[in-house]
Amino acid sequence: MENKTIEELNKRIKLLKVVAKAMAVALILLLAVTIYGLLTKENKTVFITLLPIVFGLSTILLLQYSSVKKIKEEIKQREK
């Protein structure tokens, strides 16, 4: 991050936020479909296997938000 300008860091933040929001929407939809399938379908094996995928991919969201936080801290330090 040290070799990037503040403008590049701001662009990176915007990109990470857009990707995180898109991924959050996709994960919510996947979770909704999984819960619906578990409640209504007889063959639940597919939906049971999707649950760990949803929770595993949700950790990527946490990593993206922590990256945004680190970039914001870097920008704050440079503005001092």
PyMOL commands that set and color helices and strands:
alter all, ss='L'
color gray80, all
select helices_A, chain A and resi 6-40+45-79
alter helices_A, ss='H'
color red, helices_A
deselect
rebuild
show_as cartoon
